[in-house]
Amino acid sequence: MSIELRKKRRITGTVIIAVCFVLLVFSLVKTQIIDGDEYKAAAKSLAVSSSTVKASRGEIFDCNGNPLVTNRQGNSVVFKYAEFPEAKNQADRNELIFSLIKLFEKNGLEWIDRLPLVYVGNTLVVDKEKKTEFEYMVSENMLELEKGVNSTAEECLDALVERYGLSGYSRIDARKIASVCFGMKYLSFSVSSPYTFAEDVPTETVSVIMEMSETYPGVKAESVSYREYNDKTSFSHILGVVGSISSEEYEAESAKLTEKLNDDSLTATEITNIKNNAYSLDDSYGKSGIESAMEQYLRGTNGIKTTTTASDGSVTEDYFIKPEQGNTVVTTIDAELQKVAAQALADMLKDNKNSSYFGTAGAMVVINCKTGAVLANVSLPTYDITRYYADYDKLAADTESPLWNRGLQSAYAPGSTMKPAVALAALEEGVITKDSTCYCGGTYVLEDQTFKCLSNHGSINVTTALQKSCNIFFFDMGKALGIDKMNKYSNLLGLGQETGIELPEAEGMLASVANKEAAGQVWLPGDTVQAAIGQSDNLFTPLQLANYCATIANGGTRYKPYIIKSVLSSDMSEVIYETEPTVLNTLNVSEKNLNIVKEGMREVISLGSCSYYFDDCIVDAAGKTGTSQLKRTTKSGVTMDCNNGFFISFAPYDDPEIAIAIVAENALTGSKTSQAAVPVYNYYFGQKTSFDTEQTPNTLIP
């Protein structure tokens, strides 16, 4: 090899070595200086995981911006997987769980118990209310019991004791510990899925747990929002409650989730967000009232929290995506009017009570004649919404049904409040005119049946018949019209049919030949005349009665009742949804005939049986009383005759704004029922007069 060639090779080798050295130095500088902090943090980190952070529910307001439901911060005690004893150290888990349980029992507190096995006295039985949990427990996913769902409660507990090593505990204590272990398994306890042991835990107990962190590794307190109510009883039936999601609700929401994910146009980010907001088995869910009806709006957007575990065992948490509170729901309810109505109804029920064998109960609905907005919906008796779950068994067993929203869900024979509808039908069909008269001698004979009136009214016309509530006049109208023509107008007025309001409601019923035959009975001529005075098979809700009255009052336009005014973003800066008044139908009847009916209803107030109660009413009103008879059975099994009292009304007479329907169960008369309307009118129109030249304070727009 030539000297020149060797020289070139040495130079080339030297260059290569120099380049490699430079690259090595650059790499070291980049690793240790430029990216030093990043690599140092990575070296210390053993694991990085993410978990879902539940968002707070949206708040609920009345139409004037007054809060009905807000959120307060409370403490949940949760298990964090990264620090909690591992499953292989089950004995340590058991000791920790049992210690927590004893701490809670000592302080009279409850923890979340999902185990579908309960002690009734000294007997362990399967909890039938937890069917889904029981099926999971005995399945191959967990205990793999040979008998499956036919396994006894004791067999299940035996298997749980064996699975979790609980033989050293008493049967009762083993069941308690197993309830938590089962819950952790059922809800897939993991790094990304912390387990909630207890909710709304007092600060004092949380402090004890935090001070004993060595005894309770992985047991943490998290700040969680809980529902706070402006008034515990006045809005219970409207607002409804929130509770743990049921298996049926979870399956329904899971089906919706699957449908959403089938959209091929979704981006990866959108898919991640949808999955992160999927319902889990430990989620809360609106169970009734507005909480249920507006679940999709009230439920917030979940966040994502990252958890980093370092080599020294320290754990740090940070938000990858912050949770967003649910939307704000604005109702049509006027909170102060609702409270006035509730008090007026309670006072009337006390004054109007008939039989001492039964309690007092009733409802009142106040509706805007020009829009269909429900301003008040009172049902009595009511309940303390903050005690719903604690008192549920007692409330459910109460014979006066305090959980029932009578304004929307109870259907009653309406008595004489039916008569304005029949009068309108008779006028429109040409059966009578304003000047037509009918003679009331106190009795009405139809074939082999005799029907009675409460008085002998002599010769009367339609307005006087409405004022005096003459049965004979309307028996005659019913016979002349026939049931089909009466029902034609009743249908147009929305009676015996769902109104379409956002909350659950009863359909009610219109007396008809078809309904009678469907029940295996025969329609008789007497049924027709009885239907004309609101008896027979007629069954209407107070909401239907209020809307029917509003339709007559406003000149014949029937609106769809609604209780949701709008939905706003959580900070109220954006309108998500706003309800526009919806016309369901118009009566297309003559204004003259409507005015005749309204004139008769005005005379009920000015000259009739309830004029006494309206002496101090600050507005001119019109209305119609009613009383219906029914049979009720006492606790001792005795069947007695009983009355329900009714009153429908609107005001002002010349330019109607609101309509009211009131029902009183176990009442003396419909006339006495009317007294509850006066405080409502005086408050509503008194307030309106006060603010004629200025906007109502705290009004929320929209």
C-alpha positions as CSV (number, residue, x, y, z in Angstrom):
1,M,0.0,0.0,0.0
2,S,1.4,3.4,-1.0
3,I,2.2,6.1,1.5
4,E,-0.3,8.4,-0.1
5,L,-3.1,5.9,0.3
6,R,-2.3,5.3,4.0
7,K,-2.3,9.1,4.5
8,K,-5.8,9.5,3.0
9,R,-7.1,6.7,5.1
10,R,-5.8,8.2,8.3
11,I,-7.3,11.6,7.4
12,T,-10.7,9.9,6.6
13,G,-10.7,7.9,9.9
14,T,-9.8,11.0,11.9
15,V,-12.7,12.9,10.3
16,I,-15.2,10.1,11.0
17,I,-14.0,9.8,14.6
18,A,-14.3,13.6,15.0
19,V,-17.8,13.7,13.5
20,C,-18.9,10.9,15.9
21,F,-17.4,12.7,18.8
22,V,-19.2,15.9,17.9
23,L,-22.5,14.0,17.5
24,L,-22.0,12.3,20.9
25,V,-21.2,15.6,22.6
26,F,-24.3,17.2,21.0
27,S,-26.4,14.3,22.1
28,L,-25.1,14.6,25.7
29,V,-25.7,18.3,25.7
30,K,-29.2,17.9,24.4
31,T,-30.1,15.1,26.8
32,Q,-28.6,16.7,29.9
33,I,-28.9,20.4,29.4
34,I,-31.5,21.2,26.7
35,D,-34.0,18.4,27.5
36,G,-32.6,17.7,31.0
37,D,-35.7,18.5,33.0
38,E,-38.0,16.5,30.7
39,Y,-35.8,13.4,30.9
40,K,-35.3,13.8,34.6
41,A,-39.1,13.9,35.1
42,A,-39.5,10.9,32.9
43,A,-36.9,9.0,34.7
44,K,-38.7,9.6,38.0
45,S,-42.1,8.7,36.6
46,L,-43.3,5.1,36.9
47,A,-46.8,5.6,35.5
48,V,-49.0,8.2,33.9
49,S,-52.7,7.6,33.8
50,S,-55.9,9.5,33.1
51,S,-59.3,9.4,34.8
52,T,-62.7,11.0,34.2
53,V,-63.8,13.9,36.4
54,K,-67.5,14.2,36.8
55,A,-69.0,17.6,36.0
56,S,-71.5,19.4,38.2
57,R,-75.1,19.4,37.1
58,G,-76.6,22.6,35.8
59,E,-78.7,24.8,38.0
60,I,-82.5,25.5,37.8
61,F,-84.1,28.9,38.1
62,D,-87.6,30.4,38.1
63,C,-88.8,32.8,35.4
64,N,-87.4,35.8,37.3
65,G,-83.9,34.5,37.8
66,N,-84.5,33.3,41.3
67,P,-82.5,30.0,42.0
68,L,-84.6,26.9,42.7
69,V,-81.7,24.4,42.6
70,T,-78.1,25.2,42.8
71,N,-74.9,23.3,43.8
72,R,-73.0,23.2,47.0
73,Q,-69.6,21.6,47.5
74,G,-69.3,18.5,49.7
75,N,-66.8,15.7,50.2
76,S,-66.8,12.3,48.7
77,V,-64.4,9.6,50.1
78,V,-62.8,7.8,47.2
79,F,-60.3,5.0,46.8
80,K,-57.3,5.8,44.5
81,Y,-56.0,2.6,42.8
82,A,-52.3,3.7,42.6
83,E,-52.0,4.0,46.4
84,F,-54.7,1.5,47.6
85,P,-53.6,-1.9,48.7
86,E,-53.3,-4.2,45.7
87,A,-55.8,-7.0,45.1
88,K,-53.1,-9.6,45.9
89,N,-52.9,-8.1,49.4
90,Q,-56.6,-8.8,50.0
91,A,-56.1,-9.1,53.8
92,D,-54.8,-5.5,53.9
93,R,-57.7,-4.3,51.8
94,N,-60.2,-6.0,54.1
95,E,-58.5,-4.5,57.2
96,L,-58.6,-1.0,55.7
97,I,-62.2,-1.3,54.5
98,F,-63.4,-2.7,57.8
99,S,-61.7,0.1,59.7
100,L,-63.4,2.7,57.5
101,I,-66.8,1.0,58.0
102,K,-66.4,1.1,61.8
103,L,-65.4,4.8,61.6
104,F,-68.5,5.6,59.6
105,E,-70.8,3.5,61.9
106,K,-69.3,5.2,64.9
107,N,-70.3,8.6,63.5
108,G,-73.7,7.4,62.3
109,L,-72.8,7.7,58.6
110,E,-73.6,5.5,55.6
111,W,-71.3,4.3,52.9
112,I,-72.4,3.1,49.4
113,D,-73.6,-0.4,49.6
114,R,-74.3,-2.1,46.2
115,L,-74.3,-5.7,47.3
116,P,-77.6,-7.3,46.4
117,L,-77.8,-9.2,49.7
118,V,-79.5,-7.7,52.7
119,Y,-80.4,-8.8,56.2
120,V,-84.1,-8.7,57.0
121,G,-84.0,-9.3,60.7
122,N,-81.6,-12.2,61.1
123,T,-82.3,-13.6,57.7
124,L,-80.1,-12.9,54.7
125,V,-82.1,-12.5,51.5
126,V,-81.5,-11.4,47.9
127,D,-82.4,-7.7,47.3
128,K,-85.0,-7.8,44.5
129,E,-84.4,-4.1,43.8
130,K,-80.8,-4.9,42.7
131,K,-81.6,-7.5,40.0
132,T,-78.8,-6.4,37.7
133,E,-76.2,-6.4,40.4
134,F,-77.3,-9.9,41.5
135,E,-77.1,-11.3,38.0
136,Y,-73.6,-9.9,37.7
137,M,-72.5,-11.2,41.1
138,V,-73.5,-14.9,40.3
139,S,-72.3,-14.8,36.7
140,E,-69.0,-16.1,35.3
141,N,-67.7,-12.5,35.5
142,M,-67.5,-12.8,39.2
143,L,-68.5,-15.7,41.5
144,E,-69.3,-18.3,38.7
145,L,-72.0,-19.9,40.9
146,E,-73.3,-23.2,39.4
147,K,-76.9,-22.4,40.3
148,G,-76.6,-18.9,38.8
149,V,-79.6,-16.7,39.6
150,N,-81.1,-19.6,41.6
151,S,-78.4,-19.4,44.2
152,T,-79.5,-18.5,47.7
153,A,-78.3,-15.5,49.6
154,E,-76.3,-17.6,52.0
155,E,-74.6,-19.5,49.1
156,C,-73.7,-16.1,47.6
157,L,-72.2,-14.9,50.9
158,D,-70.3,-18.1,51.3
159,A,-68.7,-17.6,47.9
160,L,-67.9,-14.0,48.7
161,V,-66.3,-15.0,52.0
162,E,-64.1,-17.5,50.2
163,R,-63.3,-15.1,47.3
164,Y,-62.2,-12.2,49.6
165,G,-60.8,-14.2,52.5
166,L,-63.3,-13.1,55.1
167,S,-63.6,-16.2,57.2
168,G,-62.0,-14.5,60.1
169,Y,-64.9,-12.0,60.4
170,S,-68.5,-12.5,61.6
171,R,-71.1,-13.1,58.9
172,I,-72.5,-9.6,59.4
173,D,-69.1,-7.9,59.2
174,A,-68.1,-10.1,56.3
175,R,-71.1,-9.0,54.4
176,K,-70.3,-5.4,55.0
177,I,-66.7,-5.7,53.8
178,A,-67.9,-7.8,50.8
179,S,-70.3,-5.0,49.9
180,V,-67.4,-2.7,49.3
181,C,-65.3,-5.3,47.5
182,F,-68.2,-6.2,45.3
183,G,-68.8,-2.5,44.5
184,M,-65.1,-2.1,43.5
185,K,-65.3,-5.2,41.2
186,Y,-68.7,-4.2,39.8
187,L,-67.5,-0.7,38.9
188,S,-64.1,-1.9,37.5
189,F,-61.9,-0.2,40.2
190,S,-58.7,0.8,38.4
191,V,-56.2,3.7,38.0
192,S,-58.6,5.3,35.5
193,S,-61.7,4.5,37.6
194,P,-61.5,5.5,41.2
195,Y,-64.1,4.0,43.6
196,T,-66.4,6.2,45.6
197,F,-66.8,4.7,49.1
198,A,-69.2,7.4,50.5
199,E,-70.8,10.6,49.4
200,D,-71.5,13.9,51.2
201,V,-69.2,13.1,54.1
202,P,-68.9,15.6,56.9
203,T,-65.7,17.6,57.1
204,E,-64.9,16.2,60.6
205,T,-64.9,12.6,59.3
206,V,-62.8,13.6,56.3
207,S,-60.3,15.3,58.6
208,V,-59.9,12.1,60.7
209,I,-59.3,10.0,57.5
210,M,-56.7,12.5,56.2
211,E,-54.9,12.6,59.6
212,M,-54.7,8.8,59.5
213,S,-53.3,8.6,56.0
214,E,-50.9,5.8,56.9
215,T,-53.9,3.7,58.1
216,Y,-55.9,4.6,55.0
217,P,-53.5,4.6,52.1
218,G,-55.2,5.5,48.8
219,V,-58.3,6.8,50.6
220,K,-58.8,10.4,49.6
221,A,-61.4,13.1,49.8
222,E,-62.7,14.8,46.7
223,S,-64.7,18.0,46.5
224,V,-68.0,17.1,44.8
225,S,-71.1,19.2,44.0
226,Y,-74.4,18.3,45.6
227,R,-77.9,19.7,45.0
228,E,-78.9,22.6,47.1
229,Y,-82.6,23.7,47.3
230,N,-83.8,27.2,47.8
231,D,-87.0,25.8,49.3
232,K,-87.4,22.3,50.6
233,T,-91.1,21.7,50.0
234,S,-92.7,24.2,47.6
235,F,-91.2,22.9,44.4
236,S,-90.6,19.3,45.1
237,H,-93.0,17.8,42.6
238,I,-91.8,20.2,39.8
239,L,-88.1,19.8,40.4
240,G,-87.9,16.1,41.0
241,V,-84.8,14.3,42.4
242,V,-81.4,12.9,41.2
243,G,-80.3,9.4,42.1
244,S,-78.0,6.6,41.1
245,I,-78.5,5.5,37.5
246,S,-80.5,2.4,37.2
247,S,-79.5,-0.6,35.0
248,E,-82.4,0.3,32.6
249,E,-81.3,3.9,32.4
250,Y,-77.7,2.8,31.9
251,E,-78.6,0.4,29.1
252,A,-80.7,3.1,27.4
253,E,-77.8,5.6,27.5
254,S,-75.3,3.0,26.4
255,A,-77.5,2.4,23.3
256,K,-77.5,6.1,22.6
257,L,-73.7,6.1,22.9
258,T,-73.3,3.2,20.5
259,E,-75.6,5.1,18.0
260,K,-73.4,8.2,18.3
261,L,-70.2,6.3,17.8
262,N,-71.5,4.7,14.6
263,D,-71.2,8.1,12.9
264,D,-68.3,7.7,10.4
265,S,-67.7,11.4,10.2
266,L,-66.5,11.7,13.8
267,T,-63.0,12.8,14.4
268,A,-60.7,11.0,16.9
269,T,-61.0,13.9,19.3
270,E,-64.8,13.8,19.1
271,I,-64.8,10.1,19.7
272,T,-62.6,10.6,22.8
273,N,-65.0,13.3,24.1
274,I,-68.1,11.2,23.5
275,K,-66.6,8.2,25.3
276,N,-65.4,10.4,28.2
277,N,-68.9,11.6,28.7
278,A,-70.5,8.1,28.5
279,Y,-72.6,7.2,31.6
280,S,-71.0,4.9,34.1
281,L,-72.7,2.6,36.6
282,D,-71.8,5.0,39.4
283,D,-73.3,8.1,37.7
284,S,-76.2,10.2,39.0
285,Y,-79.3,10.6,36.9
286,G,-82.4,12.7,36.9
287,K,-85.2,10.5,38.3
288,S,-88.3,12.7,38.2
289,G,-89.6,16.1,37.5
290,I,-87.4,18.7,35.6
291,E,-84.3,16.8,36.8
292,S,-85.4,13.9,34.6
293,A,-87.0,15.8,31.7
294,M,-83.9,18.0,31.2
295,E,-81.3,15.4,32.0
296,Q,-79.5,16.0,28.6
297,Y,-79.1,19.7,29.4
298,L,-78.4,19.5,33.1
299,R,-75.7,16.9,32.8
300,G,-72.3,18.6,32.5
301,T,-69.3,17.8,30.3
302,N,-66.8,15.5,32.1
303,G,-63.2,16.5,32.4
304,I,-60.0,14.3,32.3
305,K,-57.5,14.3,35.1
306,T,-54.0,12.9,34.6
307,T,-52.3,11.1,37.5
308,T,-48.5,10.8,37.6
309,T,-46.8,8.3,40.0
310,A,-43.1,9.0,40.5
311,S,-40.3,6.5,41.6
312,D,-40.3,7.9,45.1
313,G,-44.1,7.1,45.4
314,S,-45.3,10.6,45.2
315,V,-48.5,11.2,43.1
316,T,-49.3,14.4,41.3
317,E,-52.6,15.2,39.5
318,D,-53.5,17.8,36.9
319,Y,-56.4,18.5,34.5
320,F,-55.9,17.5,30.9
321,I,-59.5,18.7,30.2
322,K,-61.4,20.7,32.9
323,P,-65.0,19.6,33.6
324,E,-67.8,22.0,32.6
325,Q,-70.9,22.5,34.6
326,G,-74.2,21.6,32.9
327,N,-76.5,24.1,31.4
328,T,-78.8,26.4,33.3
329,V,-82.5,25.6,33.0
330,V,-84.9,28.5,33.4
331,T,-88.5,27.5,34.2
332,T,-91.8,29.3,33.6
333,I,-92.5,29.0,37.4
334,D,-92.8,32.2,39.4
335,A,-91.2,31.2,42.7
336,E,-93.1,33.7,44.9
337,L,-96.4,33.0,43.1
338,Q,-95.8,29.3,43.7
339,K,-95.4,29.9,47.4
340,V,-98.4,32.1,47.6
341,A,-100.5,29.4,45.8
342,A,-99.2,26.7,48.1
343,Q,-100.2,28.6,51.2
344,A,-103.6,29.6,49.8
345,L,-104.2,26.0,48.8
346,A,-103.2,24.7,52.3
347,D,-105.5,27.2,54.0
348,M,-108.4,26.3,51.8
349,L,-108.0,22.6,52.2
350,K,-108.1,23.0,56.0
351,D,-111.2,25.2,55.8
352,N,-112.9,23.0,53.2
353,K,-112.3,19.6,54.8
354,N,-115.3,17.3,54.8
355,S,-114.9,13.9,56.4
356,S,-112.6,13.4,59.4
357,Y,-111.9,9.8,58.1
358,F,-109.7,11.2,55.3
359,G,-106.9,13.7,55.1
360,T,-106.8,16.8,53.0
361,A,-105.2,16.8,49.5
362,G,-105.4,19.0,46.4
363,A,-103.7,20.8,43.6
364,M,-103.6,24.2,41.9
365,V,-102.3,25.1,38.4
366,V,-101.8,28.7,37.3
367,I,-101.3,29.2,33.5
368,N,-100.6,32.1,31.2
369,C,-103.7,32.4,29.0
370,K,-101.7,34.0,26.1
371,T,-98.8,31.6,25.9
372,G,-99.5,28.3,27.8
373,A,-96.6,28.9,30.3
374,V,-97.3,27.3,33.7
375,L,-96.6,29.9,36.4
376,A,-97.4,27.6,39.3
377,N,-98.1,23.9,39.9
378,V,-98.8,23.1,43.5
379,S,-99.6,19.6,44.8
380,L,-100.5,19.0,48.5
381,P,-99.5,17.2,50.6
382,T,-95.9,17.7,49.5
383,Y,-92.6,16.4,51.0
384,D,-89.1,17.6,52.0
385,I,-87.1,17.0,48.8
386,T,-83.8,17.0,50.8
387,R,-85.2,13.9,52.7
388,Y,-86.6,12.1,49.7
389,Y,-84.3,9.0,49.9
390,A,-84.1,9.0,53.7
391,D,-87.9,9.1,54.0
392,Y,-88.8,7.2,50.9
393,D,-90.4,4.1,52.5
394,K,-92.6,6.3,54.7
395,L,-93.6,8.6,51.8
396,A,-94.4,5.7,49.5
397,A,-96.6,4.1,52.1
398,D,-98.5,7.3,53.0
399,T,-102.1,6.9,51.9
400,E,-102.3,10.6,51.0
401,S,-99.6,10.0,48.3
402,P,-97.3,13.0,49.0
403,L,-95.0,11.9,46.2
404,W,-97.7,12.3,43.6
405,N,-98.0,15.4,41.4
406,R,-101.7,15.8,41.5
407,G,-101.7,18.9,39.3
408,L,-100.5,16.8,36.3
409,Q,-100.9,13.2,37.2
410,S,-104.3,12.9,39.0
411,A,-107.4,12.7,36.8
412,Y,-110.7,13.6,38.4
413,A,-114.4,13.7,37.5
414,P,-114.6,17.5,37.0
415,G,-118.2,18.1,38.2
416,S,-119.8,21.3,37.1
417,T,-116.6,22.8,35.8
418,M,-117.6,20.8,32.7
419,K,-120.6,23.1,32.1
420,P,-118.9,26.0,30.2
421,A,-117.8,23.4,27.6
422,V,-121.3,22.0,27.2
423,A,-122.8,25.5,27.1
424,L,-120.4,26.5,24.3
425,A,-121.3,23.3,22.4
426,A,-125.0,23.9,22.8
427,L,-124.7,27.5,21.6
428,E,-122.4,26.6,18.6
429,E,-124.7,23.7,17.5
430,G,-127.8,25.9,17.6
431,V,-129.4,23.9,20.4
432,I,-129.9,27.1,22.3
433,T,-129.4,30.9,22.0
434,K,-128.6,33.3,24.8
435,D,-132.3,33.9,25.3
436,S,-133.4,30.3,25.3
437,T,-134.8,29.1,28.6
438,C,-135.3,25.8,30.4
439,Y,-137.5,25.1,33.4
440,C,-135.8,23.6,36.5
441,G,-138.3,22.0,38.9
442,G,-135.6,20.2,40.8
443,T,-135.8,16.8,39.1
444,Y,-135.2,15.5,35.6
445,V,-136.8,12.2,34.4
446,L,-135.1,10.3,31.6
447,E,-136.8,7.0,30.7
448,D,-136.8,5.1,34.0
449,Q,-134.2,7.2,35.8
450,T,-134.7,10.4,37.8
451,F,-131.9,12.9,38.2
452,K,-131.8,15.8,40.6
453,C,-130.7,19.4,40.9
454,L,-129.6,21.0,44.2
455,S,-132.4,23.5,43.9
456,N,-135.6,24.5,42.1
457,H,-134.4,27.3,39.8
458,G,-137.5,27.8,37.7
459,S,-137.1,29.2,34.2
460,I,-133.5,30.1,33.4
461,N,-131.2,30.9,30.5
462,V,-127.7,29.7,29.8
463,T,-125.9,32.5,31.7
464,T,-128.1,32.0,34.8
465,A,-127.7,28.3,34.5
466,L,-123.9,28.7,34.6
467,Q,-124.2,31.1,37.5
468,K,-126.5,28.9,39.6
469,S,-124.9,25.7,38.2
470,C,-128.3,24.2,37.4
471,N,-128.1,20.5,36.6
472,I,-131.5,20.3,35.0
473,F,-130.5,22.9,32.3
474,F,-127.4,20.9,31.4
475,F,-129.1,17.5,31.6
476,D,-131.4,19.0,28.9
477,M,-128.4,20.3,26.9
478,G,-126.7,16.9,27.1
479,K,-129.7,15.1,25.9
480,A,-130.2,17.5,23.0
481,L,-126.5,17.5,21.9
482,G,-125.7,13.8,22.4
483,I,-122.3,12.5,23.7
484,D,-120.5,12.8,20.3
485,K,-121.2,16.5,19.8
486,M,-120.3,17.2,23.4
487,N,-117.0,15.4,23.0
488,K,-116.3,17.2,19.7
489,Y,-116.0,20.5,21.7
490,S,-114.3,18.8,24.7
491,N,-111.7,17.4,22.4
492,L,-111.1,20.9,20.9
493,L,-110.7,22.2,24.5
494,G,-108.1,19.5,25.3
495,L,-110.1,17.6,27.9
496,G,-109.3,14.0,28.5
497,Q,-106.0,14.1,26.5
498,E,-102.4,14.7,27.3
499,T,-101.4,18.4,27.0
500,G,-97.8,17.8,25.9
501,I,-96.1,19.4,28.9
502,E,-92.5,18.4,29.5
503,L,-93.3,16.5,32.7
504,P,-95.2,13.2,33.2
505,E,-98.9,13.6,33.1
506,A,-102.1,11.6,33.1
507,E,-104.1,11.3,29.9
508,G,-107.5,11.4,31.6
509,M,-110.6,10.3,29.8
510,L,-113.7,11.6,28.0
511,A,-116.9,9.7,28.7
512,S,-117.9,7.9,25.5
513,V,-119.7,4.9,24.1
514,A,-116.4,3.4,22.9
515,N,-114.8,3.7,26.4
516,K,-117.9,2.2,28.0
517,E,-117.9,-0.8,25.6
518,A,-114.2,-1.3,26.0
519,A,-114.8,-1.7,29.7
520,G,-117.5,-4.4,29.0
521,Q,-120.4,-2.1,29.9
522,V,-123.4,-0.7,28.0
523,W,-123.8,3.0,27.3
524,L,-127.2,4.2,28.6
525,P,-129.1,7.5,28.0
526,G,-128.4,8.4,31.6
527,D,-124.7,8.3,30.9
528,T,-125.1,11.1,28.4
529,V,-126.8,13.5,30.7
530,Q,-124.4,12.7,33.6
531,A,-121.5,13.4,31.3
532,A,-123.0,16.9,30.6
533,I,-122.5,17.8,34.3
534,G,-118.9,16.4,34.5
535,Q,-119.8,12.9,35.9
536,S,-120.1,9.6,34.1
537,D,-116.6,8.5,33.0
538,N,-115.1,12.0,32.5
539,L,-111.7,12.3,34.1
540,F,-109.5,15.4,33.7
541,T,-106.3,16.6,35.3
542,P,-106.1,20.1,36.9
543,L,-103.7,21.1,34.1
544,Q,-106.2,20.1,31.5
545,L,-108.9,22.1,33.4
546,A,-106.6,25.2,33.6
547,N,-105.8,25.1,29.9
548,Y,-109.4,24.5,29.0
549,C,-110.3,27.6,31.0
550,A,-107.5,29.6,29.4
551,T,-108.7,28.6,25.9
552,I,-112.2,30.0,26.6
553,A,-110.7,33.1,28.3
554,N,-108.3,34.0,25.4
555,G,-111.0,33.7,22.7
556,G,-110.5,30.1,21.6
557,T,-106.8,29.5,21.1
558,R,-105.5,26.4,22.8
559,Y,-101.8,26.6,23.6
560,K,-99.5,23.7,24.5
561,P,-98.7,24.1,28.2
562,Y,-95.0,24.3,29.0
563,I,-92.8,24.6,32.1
564,I,-89.4,25.1,30.6
565,K,-88.8,28.7,29.5
566,S,-85.2,28.4,28.2
567,V,-81.9,26.7,28.6
568,L,-78.8,28.8,29.0
569,S,-75.1,28.0,29.1
570,S,-73.7,27.6,32.6
571,D,-72.4,31.1,32.7
572,M,-75.8,32.4,31.2
573,S,-74.0,34.0,28.3
574,E,-75.6,31.9,25.6
575,V,-79.1,30.8,24.8
576,I,-79.0,27.0,24.1
577,Y,-82.8,26.5,23.8
578,E,-85.9,28.7,24.2
579,T,-89.5,27.6,24.2
580,E,-91.8,29.4,21.8
581,P,-95.5,29.3,22.5
582,T,-97.2,26.6,20.4
583,V,-100.8,26.7,19.2
584,L,-102.4,23.3,19.3
585,N,-105.6,24.3,17.8
586,T,-108.2,27.0,17.6
587,L,-111.9,26.5,18.4
588,N,-113.2,28.4,15.4
589,V,-116.4,29.3,17.3
590,S,-118.2,32.6,17.2
591,E,-116.9,35.4,19.5
592,K,-120.5,36.0,20.5
593,N,-121.0,32.6,21.9
594,L,-117.7,32.6,23.7
595,N,-118.7,35.9,25.3
596,I,-122.0,34.4,26.4
597,V,-120.2,31.6,28.2
598,K,-117.7,34.0,29.7
599,E,-120.5,36.2,30.9
600,G,-122.1,33.3,32.7
601,M,-118.7,32.5,34.3
602,R,-118.4,36.2,35.4
603,E,-121.8,36.0,37.1
604,V,-120.5,33.0,39.1
605,I,-118.0,35.3,40.7
606,S,-120.2,38.5,41.0
607,L,-123.5,36.9,41.9
608,G,-123.0,33.2,42.5
609,S,-122.0,30.9,45.3
610,C,-118.4,32.0,45.5
611,S,-119.0,35.8,45.4
612,Y,-118.4,36.0,49.2
613,Y,-114.8,34.8,48.8
614,F,-114.1,37.4,46.0
615,D,-115.1,40.5,48.0
616,D,-111.5,41.5,48.5
617,C,-110.1,40.4,45.1
618,I,-108.3,43.3,43.4
619,V,-109.2,42.2,39.9
620,D,-112.4,41.3,38.0
621,A,-112.4,37.5,37.5
622,A,-114.7,34.9,36.0
623,G,-114.9,31.3,37.0
624,K,-116.9,28.1,37.5
625,T,-117.2,25.9,40.6
626,G,-117.8,22.2,40.6
627,T,-118.4,19.3,43.0
628,S,-118.2,15.6,42.1
629,Q,-119.1,12.6,44.2
630,L,-117.1,9.4,44.6
631,K,-116.8,6.4,46.9
632,R,-113.8,6.2,49.3
633,T,-112.8,3.4,51.7
634,T,-111.6,4.2,55.2
635,K,-108.7,2.4,56.8
636,S,-111.1,0.2,58.6
637,G,-112.7,-0.9,55.3
638,V,-115.9,1.2,55.4
639,T,-117.0,2.7,52.1
640,M,-118.3,6.2,52.3
641,D,-119.6,8.9,50.0
642,C,-117.1,11.7,49.5
643,N,-116.8,14.9,47.5
644,N,-114.1,16.5,45.4
645,G,-114.3,20.3,45.0
646,F,-113.2,22.2,41.9
647,F,-112.8,25.7,40.7
648,I,-111.6,27.1,37.3
649,S,-111.1,30.8,36.8
650,F,-109.5,33.5,34.7
651,A,-108.7,37.2,35.1
652,P,-108.9,40.0,34.3
653,Y,-112.3,39.5,32.8
654,D,-111.9,42.0,30.0
655,D,-108.4,41.0,29.0
656,P,-107.5,37.6,30.5
657,E,-103.9,37.0,31.4
658,I,-103.9,34.0,33.7
659,A,-106.2,31.0,34.4
660,I,-106.4,28.9,37.5
661,A,-107.6,25.4,38.2
662,I,-108.0,24.1,41.8
663,V,-109.0,20.8,43.1
664,A,-109.7,19.8,46.7
665,E,-110.1,16.2,47.7
666,N,-112.5,15.4,50.5
667,A,-114.0,18.8,50.2
668,L,-117.3,20.3,51.4
669,T,-118.1,22.2,48.2
670,G,-116.6,23.6,45.0
671,S,-117.6,27.1,46.2
672,K,-115.3,26.9,49.2
673,T,-112.6,25.7,46.9
674,S,-112.7,29.0,45.1
675,Q,-111.3,30.9,48.0
676,A,-107.8,29.7,47.2
677,A,-107.8,31.7,44.0
678,V,-108.1,35.1,45.6
679,P,-104.6,35.3,47.2
680,V,-103.1,34.2,43.9
681,Y,-104.9,36.9,42.0
682,N,-104.1,39.6,44.6
683,Y,-100.4,38.7,44.6
684,Y,-100.0,38.4,40.8
685,F,-101.9,41.5,39.9
686,G,-100.6,43.4,42.9
687,Q,-97.0,42.7,41.8
688,K,-97.8,43.5,38.2
689,T,-99.2,46.9,39.2
690,S,-96.1,47.6,41.3
691,F,-93.9,47.1,38.3
692,D,-96.0,48.6,35.5
693,T,-93.3,51.2,34.7
694,E,-90.2,49.2,35.3
695,Q,-88.9,45.7,34.7
696,T,-89.3,43.2,37.5
697,P,-86.1,43.0,39.5
698,N,-83.9,39.9,38.9
699,T,-85.7,39.1,35.6
700,L,-83.6,36.6,33.7
701,I,-83.5,37.3,29.9
702,P,-84.7,35.3,28.1
